[in-house]
């Protein structure tokens, strides 16, 4: 799976569950900015 597909999949699954980036970030103990970067494909491996 390439980075763009992973980013798209993360966003799709989050939206399917009906949660915000902020809620997801809190559940994963990361910042909302981290979730945003994951979803835009600008994260570092």
CHARMM internal coordinates of N, CA and C (Angstrom, degrees):
IC EDIT
DIST 1 N 1 CA 1.4652
DIST 1 CA 1 C 1.5258
ANGL 1 N 1 CA 1 C 107.90
DIST 1 C 2 N 1.3234
ANGL 1 CA 1 C 2 N 116.66
DIHE 1 N 1 CA 1 C 2 N 125.91
DIST 2 N 2 CA 1.4573
ANGL 1 C 2 N 2 CA 118.27
DIHE 1 CA 1 C 2 N 2 CA 179.19
DIST 2 CA 2 C 1.5232
ANGL 2 N 2 CA 2 C 111.04
DIHE 1 C 2 N 2 CA 2 C -81.88
DIST 2 C 3 N 1.3297
ANGL 2 CA 2 C 3 N 116.35
DIHE 2 N 2 CA 2 C 3 N 169.97
DIST 3 N 3 CA 1.4655
ANGL 2 C 3 N 3 CA 121.33
DIHE 2 CA 2 C 3 N 3 CA -174.25
DIST 3 CA 3 C 1.5220
ANGL 3 N 3 CA 3 C 112.56
DIHE 2 C 3 N 3 CA 3 C -59.93
DIST 3 C 4 N 1.3244
ANGL 3 CA 3 C 4 N 117.85
DIHE 3 N 3 CA 3 C 4 N -40.73
DIST 4 N 4 CA 1.4569
ANGL 3 C 4 N 4 CA 120.30
DIHE 3 CA 3 C 4 N 4 CA -178.34
DIST 4 CA 4 C 1.5259
ANGL 4 N 4 CA 4 C 110.67
DIHE 3 C 4 N 4 CA 4 C -65.76
DIST 4 C 5 N 1.3223
ANGL 4 CA 4 C 5 N 117.17
DIHE 4 N 4 CA 4 C 5 N -41.79
DIST 5 N 5 CA 1.4695
ANGL 4 C 5 N 5 CA 119.91
DIHE 4 CA 4 C 5 N 5 CA 177.96
DIST 5 CA 5 C 1.5141
ANGL 5 N 5 CA 5 C 111.13
DIHE 4 C 5 N 5 CA 5 C -64.52
DIST 5 C 6 N 1.3215
ANGL 5 CA 5 C 6 N 117.52
DIHE 5 N 5 CA 5 C 6 N -38.31
DIST 6 N 6 CA 1.4559
ANGL 5 C 6 N 6 CA 121.11
DIHE 5 CA 5 C 6 N 6 CA 178.71
DIST 6 CA 6 C 1.5268
ANGL 6 N 6 CA 6 C 109.83
DIHE 5 C 6 N 6 CA 6 C -65.23
DIST 6 C 7 N 1.3178
ANGL 6 CA 6 C 7 N 116.92
DIHE 6 N 6 CA 6 C 7 N -44.50
DIST 7 N 7 CA 1.4657
ANGL 6 C 7 N 7 CA 121.00
DIHE 6 CA 6 C 7 N 7 CA 179.31
DIST 7 CA 7 C 1.5253
ANGL 7 N 7 CA 7 C 110.96
DIHE 6 C 7 N 7 CA 7 C -60.89
DIST 7 C 8 N 1.3056
ANGL 7 CA 7 C 8 N 116.65
DIHE 7 N 7 CA 7 C 8 N -43.98
DIST 8 N 8 CA 1.4613
ANGL 7 C 8 N 8 CA 121.58
DIHE 7 CA 7 C 8 N 8 CA 179.06
DIST 8 CA 8 C 1.5214
ANGL 8 N 8 CA 8 C 110.57
DIHE 7 C 8 N 8 CA 8 C -63.86
DIST 8 C 9 N 1.3089
ANGL 8 CA 8 C 9 N 116.85
DIHE 8 N 8 CA 8 C 9 N -41.51
DIST 9 N 9 CA 1.4646
ANGL 8 C 9 N 9 CA 121.12
DIHE 8 CA 8 C 9 N 9 CA -178.84
DIST 9 CA 9 C 1.5263
ANGL 9 N 9 CA 9 C 111.52
DIHE 8 C 9 N 9 CA 9 C -66.32
DIST 9 C 10 N 1.3238
ANGL 9 CA 9 C 10 N 117.23
DIHE 9 N 9 CA 9 C 10 N -40.88
DIST 10 N 10 CA 1.4622
ANGL 9 C 10 N 10 CA 120.65
DIHE 9 CA 9 C 10 N 10 CA 177.42
DIST 10 CA 10 C 1.5282
ANGL 10 N 10 CA 10 C 109.61
DIHE 9 C 10 N 10 CA 10 C -59.24
DIST 10 C 11 N 1.3273
ANGL 10 CA 10 C 11 N 116.56
DIHE 10 N 10 CA 10 C 11 N -47.99
DIST 11 N 11 CA 1.4618
ANGL 10 C 11 N 11 CA 121.11
DIHE 10 CA 10 C 11 N 11 CA -179.76
DIST 11 CA 11 C 1.5287
ANGL 11 N 11 CA 11 C 111.44
DIHE 10 C 11 N 11 CA 11 C -62.41
DIST 11 C 12 N 1.3330
ANGL 11 CA 11 C 12 N 116.91
DIHE 11 N 11 CA 11 C 12 N -44.64
DIST 12 N 12 CA 1.4660
ANGL 11 C 12 N 12 CA 120.66
DIHE 11 CA 11 C 12 N 12 CA -179.74
DIST 12 CA 12 C 1.5232
ANGL 12 N 12 CA 12 C 111.71
DIHE 11 C 12 N 12 CA 12 C -60.35
DIST 12 C 13 N 1.3111
ANGL 12 CA 12 C 13 N 116.55
DIHE 12 N 12 CA 12 C 13 N -45.57
DIST 13 N 13 CA 1.4605
ANGL 12 C 13 N 13 CA 120.12
DIHE 12 CA 12 C 13 N 13 CA -178.27
DIST 13 CA 13 C 1.5214
ANGL 13 N 13 CA 13 C 111.61
DIHE 12 C 13 N 13 CA 13 C -66.81
DIST 13 C 14 N 1.3379
ANGL 13 CA 13 C 14 N 117.06
DIHE 13 N 13 CA 13 C 14 N -39.55
DIST 14 N 14 CA 1.4639
ANGL 13 C 14 N 14 CA 120.40
DIHE 13 CA 13 C 14 N 14 CA 178.22
DIST 14 CA 14 C 1.5190
ANGL 14 N 14 CA 14 C 110.45
DIHE 13 C 14 N 14 CA 14 C -62.80
DIST 14 C 15 N 1.3217
ANGL 14 CA 14 C 15 N 116.49
DIHE 14 N 14 CA 14 C 15 N -45.80
DIST 15 N 15 CA 1.4634
ANGL 14 C 15 N 15 CA 120.16
DIHE 14 CA 14 C 15 N 15 CA -179.44
DIST 15 CA 15 C 1.5318
ANGL 15 N 15 CA 15 C 111.34
DIHE 14 C 15 N 15 CA 15 C -67.34
DIST 15 C 16 N 1.3233
ANGL 15 CA 15 C 16 N 117.42
DIHE 15 N 15 CA 15 C 16 N -36.14
DIST 16 N 16 CA 1.4667
ANGL 15 C 16 N 16 CA 121.05
DIHE 15 CA 15 C 16 N 16 CA 177.93
DIST 16 CA 16 C 1.5235
ANGL 16 N 16 CA 16 C 110.71
DIHE 15 C 16 N 16 CA 16 C -61.10
DIST 16 C 17 N 1.3252
ANGL 16 CA 16 C 17 N 116.32
DIHE 16 N 16 CA 16 C 17 N -36.50
DIST 17 N 17 CA 1.4701
ANGL 16 C 17 N 17 CA 121.09
DIHE 16 CA 16 C 17 N 17 CA 178.12
DIST 17 CA 17 C 1.5318
ANGL 17 N 17 CA 17 C 111.65
DIHE 16 C 17 N 17 CA 17 C -78.79
DIST 17 C 18 N 1.3315
ANGL 17 CA 17 C 18 N 116.86
DIHE 17 N 17 CA 17 C 18 N -11.79
DIST 18 N 18 CA 1.4580
ANGL 17 C 18 N 18 CA 120.70
DIHE 17 CA 17 C 18 N 18 CA 177.48
DIST 18 CA 18 C 1.5208
ANGL 18 N 18 CA 18 C 114.07
DIHE 17 C 18 N 18 CA 18 C 73.92
DIST 18 C 19 N 1.3311
ANGL 18 CA 18 C 19 N 116.46
DIHE 18 N 18 CA 18 C 19 N 31.33
DIST 19 N 19 CA 1.4644
ANGL 18 C 19 N 19 CA 118.72
DIHE 18 CA 18 C 19 N 19 CA 179.27
DIST 19 CA 19 C 1.5247
ANGL 19 N 19 CA 19 C 110.76
DIHE 18 C 19 N 19 CA 19 C -113.23
DIST 19 C 20 N 1.3103
ANGL 19 CA 19 C 20 N 114.57
DIHE 19 N 19 CA 19 C 20 N 154.29
DIST 20 N 20 CA 1.4565
ANGL 19 C 20 N 20 CA 120.47
DIHE 19 CA 19 C 20 N 20 CA 179.20
DIST 20 CA 20 C 1.5280
ANGL 20 N 20 CA 20 C 110.14
DIHE 19 C 20 N 20 CA 20 C -83.12
DIST 20 C 21 N 1.3260
ANGL 20 CA 20 C 21 N 114.99
DIHE 20 N 20 CA 20 C 21 N 166.36
DIST 21 N 21 CA 1.4631
ANGL 20 C 21 N 21 CA 119.12
DIHE 20 CA 20 C 21 N 21 CA 174.45
DIST 21 CA 21 C 1.5212
ANGL 21 N 21 CA 21 C 110.25
DIHE 20 C 21 N 21 CA 21 C -61.18
DIST 21 C 22 N 1.3168
ANGL 21 CA 21 C 22 N 116.89
DIHE 21 N 21 CA 21 C 22 N -36.26
DIST 22 N 22 CA 1.4636
ANGL 21 C 22 N 22 CA 121.04
DIHE 21 CA 21 C 22 N 22 CA -179.45
DIST 22 CA 22 C 1.5254
ANGL 22 N 22 CA 22 C 111.08
DIHE 21 C 22 N 22 CA 22 C -64.86
DIST 22 C 23 N 1.3345
ANGL 22 CA 22 C 23 N 116.90
DIHE 22 N 22 CA 22 C 23 N -42.12
DIST 23 N 23 CA 1.4624
ANGL 22 C 23 N 23 CA 121.15
DIHE 22 CA 22 C 23 N 23 CA 178.75
DIST 23 CA 23 C 1.5215
ANGL 23 N 23 CA 23 C 110.61
DIHE 22 C 23 N 23 CA 23 C -65.68
DIST 23 C 24 N 1.3112
ANGL 23 CA 23 C 24 N 116.33
DIHE 23 N 23 CA 23 C 24 N -43.32
DIST 24 N 24 CA 1.4625
ANGL 23 C 24 N 24 CA 120.35
DIHE 23 CA 23 C 24 N 24 CA 178.91
DIST 24 CA 24 C 1.5220
ANGL 24 N 24 CA 24 C 110.35
DIHE 23 C 24 N 24 CA 24 C -63.16
DIST 24 C 25 N 1.3186
ANGL 24 CA 24 C 25 N 116.27
DIHE 24 N 24 CA 24 C 25 N -43.07
DIST 25 N 25 CA 1.4601
ANGL 24 C 25 N 25 CA 120.67
DIHE 24 CA 24 C 25 N 25 CA 179.62
DIST 25 CA 25 C 1.5245
ANGL 25 N 25 CA 25 C 111.05
DIHE 24 C 25 N 25 CA 25 C -60.59
DIST 25 C 26 N 1.3163
ANGL 25 CA 25 C 26 N 116.81
DIHE 25 N 25 CA 25 C 26 N -44.16
DIST 26 N 26 CA 1.4685
ANGL 25 C 26 N 26 CA 120.63
DIHE 25 CA 25 C 26 N 26 CA 179.80
DIST 26 CA 26 C 1.5228
ANGL 26 N 26 CA 26 C 110.99
DIHE 25 C 26 N 26 CA 26 C -62.75
DIST 26 C 27 N 1.3236
ANGL 26 CA 26 C 27 N 117.40
DIHE 26 N 26 CA 26 C 27 N -40.05
DIST 27 N 27 CA 1.4621
ANGL 26 C 27 N 27 CA 121.24
DIHE 26 CA 26 C 27 N 27 CA -179.55
DIST 27 CA 27 C 1.5283
ANGL 27 N 27 CA 27 C 111.42
DIHE 26 C 27 N 27 CA 27 C -66.71
DIST 27 C 28 N 1.3323
ANGL 27 CA 27 C 28 N 116.37
DIHE 27 N 27 CA 27 C 28 N -31.19
DIST 28 N 28 CA 1.4650
ANGL 27 C 28 N 28 CA 120.98
DIHE 27 CA 27 C 28 N 28 CA -177.49
DIST 28 CA 28 C 1.5304
ANGL 28 N 28 CA 28 C 113.06
DIHE 27 C 28 N 28 CA 28 C -97.81
DIST 28 C 29 N 1.3403
ANGL 28 CA 28 C 29 N 115.65
DIHE 28 N 28 CA 28 C 29 N 0.51
DIST 29 N 29 CA 1.4670
ANGL 28 C 29 N 29 CA 121.86
DIHE 28 CA 28 C 29 N 29 CA -179.77
DIST 29 CA 29 C 1.5289
ANGL 29 N 29 CA 29 C 112.36
DIHE 28 C 29 N 29 CA 29 C 58.76
DIST 29 C 30 N 1.3363
ANGL 29 CA 29 C 30 N 114.76
DIHE 29 N 29 CA 29 C 30 N 43.20
DIST 30 N 30 CA 1.4616
ANGL 29 C 30 N 30 CA 121.98
DIHE 29 CA 29 C 30 N 30 CA 174.67
DIST 30 CA 30 C 1.5242
ANGL 30 N 30 CA 30 C 107.88
DIHE 29 C 30 N 30 CA 30 C -129.47
DIST 30 C 31 N 1.3110
ANGL 30 CA 30 C 31 N 116.70
DIHE 30 N 30 CA 30 C 31 N 172.86
DIST 31 N 31 CA 1.4604
ANGL 30 C 31 N 31 CA 120.04
DIHE 30 CA 30 C 31 N 31 CA 179.58
DIST 31 CA 31 C 1.5296
ANGL 31 N 31 CA 31 C 110.28
DIHE 30 C 31 N 31 CA 31 C -81.48
DIST 31 C 32 N 1.3314
ANGL 31 CA 31 C 32 N 116.49
DIHE 31 N 31 CA 31 C 32 N 154.88
DIST 32 N 32 CA 1.4665
ANGL 31 C 32 N 32 CA 119.14
DIHE 31 CA 31 C 32 N 32 CA 174.35
DIST 32 CA 32 C 1.5317
ANGL 32 N 32 CA 32 C 111.49
DIHE 31 C 32 N 32 CA 32 C -59.77
DIST 32 C 33 N 1.3188
ANGL 32 CA 32 C 33 N 116.66
DIHE 32 N 32 CA 32 C 33 N -30.06
DIST 33 N 33 CA 1.4638
ANGL 32 C 33 N 33 CA 120.13
DIHE 32 CA 32 C 33 N 33 CA 177.71
DIST 33 CA 33 C 1.5237
ANGL 33 N 33 CA 33 C 111.12
DIHE 32 C 33 N 33 CA 33 C -64.21
DIST 33 C 34 N 1.3379
ANGL 33 CA 33 C 34 N 116.93
DIHE 33 N 33 CA 33 C 34 N -34.65
DIST 34 N 34 CA 1.4721
ANGL 33 C 34 N 34 CA 120.49
DIHE 33 CA 33 C 34 N 34 CA 177.88
DIST 34 CA 34 C 1.5243
ANGL 34 N 34 CA 34 C 110.13
DIHE 33 C 34 N 34 CA 34 C -64.03
DIST 34 C 35 N 1.3197
ANGL 34 CA 34 C 35 N 116.63
DIHE 34 N 34 CA 34 C 35 N -44.82
DIST 35 N 35 CA 1.4718
ANGL 34 C 35 N 35 CA 120.36
DIHE 34 CA 34 C 35 N 35 CA 178.97
DIST 35 CA 35 C 1.5280
ANGL 35 N 35 CA 35 C 109.68
DIHE 34 C 35 N 35 CA 35 C -62.16
DIST 35 C 36 N 1.3059
ANGL 35 CA 35 C 36 N 116.65
DIHE 35 N 35 CA 35 C 36 N -42.08
DIST 36 N 36 CA 1.4621
ANGL 35 C 36 N 36 CA 120.58
DIHE 35 CA 35 C 36 N 36 CA 178.44
DIST 36 CA 36 C 1.5246
ANGL 36 N 36 CA 36 C 111.02
DIHE 35 C 36 N 36 CA 36 C -59.99
DIST 36 C 37 N 1.3144
ANGL 36 CA 36 C 37 N 116.70
DIHE 36 N 36 CA 36 C 37 N -42.86
DIST 37 N 37 CA 1.4686
ANGL 36 C 37 N 37 CA 120.22
DIHE 36 CA 36 C 37 N 37 CA 178.84
DIST 37 CA 37 C 1.5202
ANGL 37 N 37 CA 37 C 111.13
DIHE 36 C 37 N 37 CA 37 C -65.78
DIST 37 C 38 N 1.3324
ANGL 37 CA 37 C 38 N 116.74
DIHE 37 N 37 CA 37 C 38 N -39.73
DIST 38 N 38 CA 1.4708
ANGL 37 C 38 N 38 CA 119.34
DIHE 37 CA 37 C 38 N 38 CA 177.51
DIST 38 CA 38 C 1.5211
ANGL 38 N 38 CA 38 C 109.98
DIHE 37 C 38 N 38 CA 38 C -59.33
DIST 38 C 39 N 1.3189
ANGL 38 CA 38 C 39 N 115.82
DIHE 38 N 38 CA 38 C 39 N -44.09
DIST 39 N 39 CA 1.4669
ANGL 38 C 39 N 39 CA 120.71
DIHE 38 CA 38 C 39 N 39 CA -175.76
DIST 39 CA 39 C 1.5258
ANGL 39 N 39 CA 39 C 112.79
DIHE 38 C 39 N 39 CA 39 C -73.22
DIST 39 C 40 N 1.3186
ANGL 39 CA 39 C 40 N 116.85
DIHE 39 N 39 CA 39 C 40 N -23.40
DIST 40 N 40 CA 1.4617
ANGL 39 C 40 N 40 CA 119.25
DIHE 39 CA 39 C 40 N 40 CA 179.03
DIST 40 CA 40 C 1.5269
ANGL 40 N 40 CA 40 C 111.41
DIHE 39 C 40 N 40 CA 40 C -93.70
DIST 40 C 41 N 1.3329
ANGL 40 CA 40 C 41 N 116.06
DIHE 40 N 40 CA 40 C 41 N -5.78
DIST 41 N 41 CA 1.4614
ANGL 40 C 41 N 41 CA 119.96
DIHE 40 CA 40 C 41 N 41 CA 178.67
DIST 41 CA 41 C 1.5130
ANGL 41 N 41 CA 41 C 113.85
DIHE 40 C 41 N 41 CA 41 C 80.35
DIST 41 C 42 N 1.3308
ANGL 41 CA 41 C 42 N 117.42
DIHE 41 N 41 CA 41 C 42 N 19.11
DIST 42 N 42 CA 1.4662
ANGL 41 C 42 N 42 CA 120.46
DIHE 41 CA 41 C 42 N 42 CA -178.66
DIST 42 CA 42 C 1.5260
ANGL 42 N 42 CA 42 C 112.38
DIHE 41 C 42 N 42 CA 42 C -105.48
DIST 42 C 43 N 1.3212
ANGL 42 CA 42 C 43 N 116.57
DIHE 42 N 42 CA 42 C 43 N 22.67
DIST 43 N 43 CA 1.4527
ANGL 42 C 43 N 43 CA 120.62
DIHE 42 CA 42 C 43 N 43 CA -179.84
DIST 43 CA 43 C 1.5163
ANGL 43 N 43 CA 43 C 110.23
DIHE 42 C 43 N 43 CA 43 C -83.15
DIST 43 C 44 N 1.2983
ANGL 43 CA 43 C 44 N 116.74
DIHE 43 N 43 CA 43 C 44 N 161.15
DIST 44 N 44 CA 1.4609
ANGL 43 C 44 N 44 CA 122.63
DIHE 43 CA 43 C 44 N 44 CA 176.96
DIST 44 CA 44 C 1.5238
ANGL 44 N 44 CA 44 C 109.08
DIHE 43 C 44 N 44 CA 44 C -102.20
DIST 44 C 45 N 1.2946
ANGL 44 CA 44 C 45 N 115.48
DIHE 44 N 44 CA 44 C 45 N 142.33
DIST 45 N 45 CA 1.4671
ANGL 44 C 45 N 45 CA 120.20
DIHE 44 CA 44 C 45 N 45 CA 179.39
DIST 45 CA 45 C 1.5072
ANGL 45 N 45 CA 45 C 110.40
DIHE 44 C 45 N 45 CA 45 C -87.00
END
COOR INIT
IC SEED 1 N 1 CA 1 C
IC BUILD
